[in-house]
């Protein structure tokens, strides 16, 4: 066992001279140990140069690990700052987010959907946020890929619905008459950003979203 390993083991067992819980050894501690070892060695019986070289190699590896750790912390800090700058740059922009919840105002709402394979027609089923069905909207085809349709905000009887929160689903019909579920898309306008926790949130007219949930900026 070399001097570095001996000191590390002693610190773990005793917790240091103060009796407090053992603390991590830094690269300065290892360097001081090597210097002390050189100062206190017996001139007539010096340390084995092979062992000393191995200890120097350990110190070099340790220093490199500390430098890598510091660089990773710096990258993480820059990544967080870049995320905040990206969030602020999206304020007052319209973005597309995968989801089925939206807010309808007096002008209606723009509803999007996406089908991997072509469909002959699409039916949009619109519900209140508590799940009550209030309207259906037919979109003629054939259709494929991302599509958008304007809903005027009227119910099944043509009466205007109150502004508020709604959800919708898109069901397509294939040429063979089979029904397939499409992916719902919502367009939202970014009104602000929230950095109060570790996850940057964007405030929109359709609720809070995360940057990674955005599929496209319109």
VOPAGU-2260 file (C-alpha; in pm, 1 decimal, decimal comma):
REM VOPAGU-2260
SITE   aa  ch    i         X         Y         Z
SITE  UNK   A    0       0,0       0,0       0,0
SITE  UNK   A    1     152,4     336,0     -97,4
SITE  UNK   A    2     136,4     661,1      97,5
SITE  UNK   A    3    -162,2     795,7     -95,5
SITE  UNK   A    4    -369,2     485,2     -31,6
SITE  UNK   A    5    -261,5     483,5     334,8
SITE  UNK   A    6    -373,5     840,4     392,8
SITE  UNK   A    7    -704,7     783,5     215,8
SITE  UNK   A    8    -773,7     473,9     424,7
SITE  UNK   A    9    -676,8     651,2     746,0
SITE  UNK   A   10    -907,3     944,2     667,7
SITE  UNK   A   11   -1197,5     708,1     601,0
SITE  UNK   A   12   -1151,8     518,1     927,5
SITE  UNK   A   13   -1090,6     813,4    1159,0
SITE  UNK   A   14   -1278,2    1091,6     984,9
SITE  UNK   A   15    -970,9    1311,6    1025,0
SITE  UNK   A   16    -812,8    1443,8    1343,3
SITE  UNK   A   17   -1120,3    1645,8    1441,9
SITE  UNK   A   18   -1345,2    1340,8    1472,4
SITE  UNK   A   19   -1584,3    1485,7    1213,2
SITE  UNK   A   20   -1718,3    1278,9     919,6
SITE  UNK   A   21   -1453,3    1203,2     657,2
SITE  UNK   A   22   -1432,0    1458,3     378,2
SITE  UNK   A   23   -1321,7    1409,1      18,2
SITE  UNK   A   24    -952,7    1453,0     -56,1
SITE  UNK   A   25    -872,6    1706,5    -323,8
SITE  UNK   A   26    -580,0    1721,5    -560,6
SITE  UNK   A   27    -402,2    1970,7    -329,5
SITE  UNK   A   28    -413,5    1713,8     -49,2
SITE  UNK   A   29    -246,3    1452,7    -268,7
SITE  UNK   A   30      20,0    1700,5    -382,6
SITE  UNK   A   31      96,4    1803,7     -24,0
SITE  UNK   A   32     127,2    1437,7      69,1
SITE  UNK   A   33     381,7    1375,8    -206,7
SITE  UNK   A   34     585,8    1680,4    -102,1
SITE  UNK   A   35     577,7    1572,2     262,5
SITE  UNK   A   36     687,3    1223,8     159,6
SITE  UNK   A   37     989,9    1368,0     -22,3
SITE  UNK   A   38    1086,0    1596,7     266,4
SITE  UNK   A   39    1067,4    1323,4     529,7
SITE  UNK   A   40    1223,0    1028,7     347,3
SITE  UNK   A   41    1546,1     879,6     477,9
SITE  UNK   A   42    1835,0    1005,9     260,7
SITE  UNK   A   43    2015,1     674,7     320,6
SITE  UNK   A   44    1703,0     475,3     223,0
SITE  UNK   A   45    1504,6     683,1     -30,1
SITE  UNK   A   46    1164,9     584,1    -160,5
SITE  UNK   A   47    1142,9     331,7    -437,3
SITE  UNK   A   48    1150,7     538,1    -759,2
SITE  UNK   A   49     907,2     298,8    -925,4
SITE  UNK   A   50     653,7     346,2    -647,5
SITE  UNK   A   51     706,7     722,2    -648,5
SITE  UNK   A   52     653,1     733,9   -1024,5
SITE  UNK   A   53     327,6     543,2    -979,4
SITE  UNK   A   54     217,7     797,2    -718,6
SITE  UNK   A   55     294,3    1082,7    -957,7
SITE  UNK   A   56      88,4     907,0   -1224,2
SITE  UNK   A   57    -199,2     879,1    -974,8
SITE  UNK   A   58    -176,6    1251,0    -902,7
SITE  UNK   A   59    -173,3    1334,5   -1275,4
SITE  UNK   A   60    -483,0    1120,6   -1334,9
SITE  UNK   A   61    -657,0    1280,8   -1038,1
SITE  UNK   A   62    -580,4    1631,6   -1162,7
SITE  UNK   A   63    -715,1    1545,2   -1507,4
SITE  UNK   A   64   -1036,1    1409,9   -1354,1
SITE  UNK   A   65   -1082,8    1730,7   -1153,1
SITE  UNK   A   66   -1027,0    1939,6   -1466,7
SITE  UNK   A   67   -1279,8    1730,3   -1660,8
SITE  UNK   A   68   -1531,9    1773,1   -1378,1
SITE  UNK   A   69   -1480,9    2150,7   -1378,8
SITE  UNK   A   70   -1526,4    2162,7   -1756,2
SITE  UNK   A   71   -1847,7    1959,5   -1734,3
SITE  UNK   A   72   -1983,7    2199,7   -1473,0
SITE  UNK   A   73   -1903,7    2491,6   -1701,4
SITE  UNK   A   74   -2076,5    2320,8   -1994,8
SITE  UNK   A   75   -2381,8    2250,9   -1779,5
SITE  UNK   A   76   -2396,3    2617,6   -1674,4
SITE  UNK   A   77   -2367,9    2734,5   -2035,1
SITE  UNK   A   78   -2635,5    2487,1   -2141,5
SITE  UNK   A   79   -2874,2    2625,9   -1880,4
SITE  UNK   A   80   -2807,2    2983,3   -1987,7
SITE  UNK   A   81   -2854,0    2889,5   -2353,1
SITE  UNK   A   82   -3187,4    2725,7   -2266,3
SITE  UNK   A   83   -3305,5    3043,2   -2095,1
SITE  UNK   A   84   -3198,9    3261,4   -2385,1
SITE  UNK   A   85   -3378,6    3028,0   -2625,2
SITE  UNK   A   86   -3693,7    3047,5   -2413,3
SITE  UNK   A   87   -3687,1    3428,2   -2404,4
SITE  UNK   A   88   -3636,1    3448,0   -2781,8
SITE  UNK   A   89   -3966,1    3260,8   -2833,6
SITE  UNK   A   90   -4184,1    3514,8   -2651,8
SITE  UNK   A   91   -4458,2    3649,9   -2881,3
SITE  UNK   A   92   -4393,6    3366,3   -3128,2
SITE  UNK   A   93   -4642,5    3097,7   -3230,8
SITE  UNK   A   94   -4526,8    2739,9   -3175,8
SITE  UNK   A   95   -4671,3    2397,7   -3255,3
SITE  UNK   A   96   -4687,3    2145,7   -2972,0
SITE  UNK   A   97   -4801,0    1785,6   -2975,7
SITE  UNK   A   98   -5109,7    1770,7   -2751,9
SITE  UNK   A   99   -5487,6    1784,5   -2748,7
SITE  UNK   A  100   -5564,1    2060,1   -2496,6
SITE  UNK   A  101   -5636,6    2410,9   -2622,5
SITE  UNK   A  102   -5815,5    2729,7   -2530,4
SITE  UNK   A  103   -6091,2    2858,4   -2756,5
SITE  UNK   A  104   -6171,6    3230,0   -2771,4
SITE  UNK   A  105   -6444,1    3416,5   -2952,5
SITE  UNK   A  106   -6264,7    3367,7   -3285,8
SITE  UNK   A  107   -6260,2    2987,9   -3261,2
SITE  UNK   A  108   -5943,6    2779,2   -3271,1
SITE  UNK   A  109   -5692,9    2640,5   -3518,6
SITE  UNK   A  110   -5664,0    2262,3   -3467,7
SITE  UNK   A  111   -5391,2    2047,0   -3615,6
SITE  UNK   A  112   -5346,4    1676,2   -3673,9
SITE  UNK   A  113   -5095,8    1443,4   -3830,9
SITE  UNK   A  114   -5134,9    1101,9   -3996,0
SITE  UNK   A  115   -4841,4     883,7   -4096,2
SITE  UNK   A  116   -5038,7     725,7   -4382,0
SITE  UNK   A  117   -5294,9     889,7   -4614,0
SITE  UNK   A  118   -5660,8     890,6   -4503,2
SITE  UNK   A  119   -5973,2     965,2   -4703,2
SITE  UNK   A  120   -6131,9    1193,2   -4440,6
SITE  UNK   A  121   -6085,7    1310,6   -4082,5
SITE  UNK   A  122   -6333,9    1377,1   -3804,4
SITE  UNK   A  123   -6236,8    1608,7   -3519,7
SITE  UNK   A  124   -6413,1    1528,2   -3190,8
SITE  UNK   A  125   -6420,0    1830,8   -2962,2
SITE  UNK   A  126   -6487,0    1803,1   -2589,1
SITE  UNK   A  127   -6487,5    2023,8   -2285,3
SITE  UNK   A  128   -6193,8    1986,5   -2048,9
SITE  UNK   A  129   -6408,5    1758,0   -1830,2
SITE  UNK   A  130   -6465,2    1517,7   -2123,5
SITE  UNK   A  131   -6815,5    1618,6   -2237,6
SITE  UNK   A  132   -6858,5    1597,2   -2616,4
SITE  UNK   A  133   -6978,0    1927,3   -2764,7
SITE  UNK   A  134   -6894,8    1927,6   -3137,1
SITE  UNK   A  135   -6770,7    1731,7   -3435,1
SITE  UNK   A  136   -6596,0    1869,3   -3740,0
SITE  UNK   A  137   -6555,4    1688,9   -4071,9
SITE  UNK   A  138   -6239,9    1752,1   -4277,8
SITE  UNK   A  139   -6258,5    1611,3   -4633,3
SITE  UNK   A  140   -5960,3    1435,1   -4786,5
SITE  UNK   A  141   -5760,4    1269,3   -4903,5
SITE  UNK   A  142   -5515,7    1388,1   -4638,7
SITE  UNK   A  143   -5168,2    1292,5   -4522,8
SITE  UNK   A  144   -4900,4    1441,7   -4302,0
SITE  UNK   A  145   -4959,8    1753,6   -4095,1
SITE  UNK   A  146   -5287,6    1936,8   -4157,5
SITE  UNK   A  147   -5473,9    2226,1   -3991,6
SITE  UNK   A  148   -5842,2    2312,4   -3973,5
SITE  UNK   A  149   -6024,2    2617,5   -3838,5
SITE  UNK   A  150   -6301,5    2546,1   -3588,1
SITE  UNK   A  151   -6551,4    2829,8   -3557,6
SITE  UNK   A  152   -6634,9    2753,0   -3195,3
SITE  UNK   A  153   -6992,7    2635,0   -3262,9
SITE  UNK   A  154   -7150,1    2325,1   -3108,7
SITE  UNK   A  155   -7328,3    2038,4   -3289,6
SITE  UNK   A  156   -7637,4    2260,5   -3333,8
SITE  UNK   A  157   -7443,8    2554,9   -3475,1
SITE  UNK   A  158   -7466,6    2756,7   -3151,7
SITE  UNK   A  159   -7153,6    2939,9   -3036,1
SITE  UNK   A  160   -6981,5    2785,5   -2735,4
SITE  UNK   A  161   -6834,4    2993,4   -2454,4
SITE  UNK   A  162   -6465,0    3070,4   -2453,2
SITE  UNK   A  163   -6267,2    2831,1   -2238,0
SITE  UNK   A  164   -6054,7    2518,9   -2227,4
SITE  UNK   A  165   -6130,7    2227,2   -2458,8
SITE  UNK   A  166   -5970,2    1908,3   -2587,9
SITE  UNK   A  167   -5997,0    1729,0   -2921,1
SITE  UNK   A  168   -5903,2    1411,0   -3100,8
SITE  UNK   A  169   -5856,0    1339,5   -3470,7
SITE  UNK   A  170   -5985,9    1014,3   -3619,8
SITE  UNK   A  171   -5916,2     933,9   -3983,9
SITE  UNK   A  172   -6086,8     686,9   -4216,1
SITE  UNK   A  173   -5881,8     488,4   -4462,1
SITE  UNK   A  174   -5983,8     388,6   -4815,5
SITE  UNK   A  175   -6078,6      47,7   -4677,0
SITE  UNK   A  176   -6310,7     209,4   -4423,7
SITE  UNK   A  177   -6090,7     149,7   -4117,9
SITE  UNK   A  178   -6059,2     416,5   -3848,6
SITE  UNK   A  179   -5711,0     529,1   -3740,6
SITE  UNK   A  180   -5612,0     766,4   -3461,0
SITE  UNK   A  181   -5410,9    1071,5   -3562,2
SITE  UNK   A  182   -5170,7    1281,0   -3357,8
SITE  UNK   A  183   -5326,4    1600,8   -3224,7
SITE  UNK   A  184   -5136,8    1928,5   -3263,8
SITE  UNK   A  185   -5199,8    2261,3   -3093,4
SITE  UNK   A  186   -5070,2    2601,6   -3194,3
SITE  UNK   A  187   -4989,7    2826,9   -2900,5
SITE  UNK   A  188   -4858,2    3178,3   -2860,0
SITE  UNK   A  189   -4571,7    3220,2   -2615,2
SITE  UNK   A  190   -4655,3    3490,1   -2360,2
SITE  UNK   A  191   -4372,4    3448,3   -2108,7
SITE  UNK   A  192   -4120,1    3218,7   -1943,3
SITE  UNK   A  193   -4088,2    3068,6   -1594,6
SITE  UNK   A  194   -3740,2    2993,2   -1454,0
SITE  UNK   A  195   -3846,5    2931,1   -1093,2
SITE  UNK   A  196   -3734,3    2565,5   -1098,6
SITE  UNK   A  197   -3478,0    2352,2   -1282,0
SITE  UNK   A  198   -3709,5    2301,8   -1581,9
SITE  UNK   A  199   -3760,5    2608,5   -1799,0
SITE  UNK   A  200   -4131,2    2650,6   -1870,9
SITE  UNK   A  201   -4287,9    2858,8   -2142,2
SITE  UNK   A  202   -4617,8    3030,5   -2062,5
SITE  UNK   A  203   -4870,2    3017,0   -2345,5
SITE  UNK   A  204   -5236,0    3090,7   -2408,7
SITE  UNK   A  205   -5290,1    2712,7   -2390,5
SITE  UNK   A  206   -5103,9    2654,4   -2063,1
SITE  UNK   A  207   -4742,0    2583,6   -1971,1
SITE  UNK   A  208   -4514,8    2388,6   -2207,5
SITE  UNK   A  209   -4149,0    2284,6   -2217,4
SITE  UNK   A  210   -3906,0    2380,9   -2492,0
SITE  UNK   A  211   -3844,0    2016,3   -2581,2
SITE  UNK   A  212   -4219,1    1970,0   -2646,5
SITE  UNK   A  213   -4213,8    2221,7   -2932,6
SITE  UNK   A  214   -4219,9    2056,6   -3274,9
SITE  UNK   A  215   -4217,4    2369,8   -3488,1
SITE  UNK   A  216   -4215,0    2749,7   -3466,8
SITE  UNK   A  217   -4475,3    2917,1   -3686,9
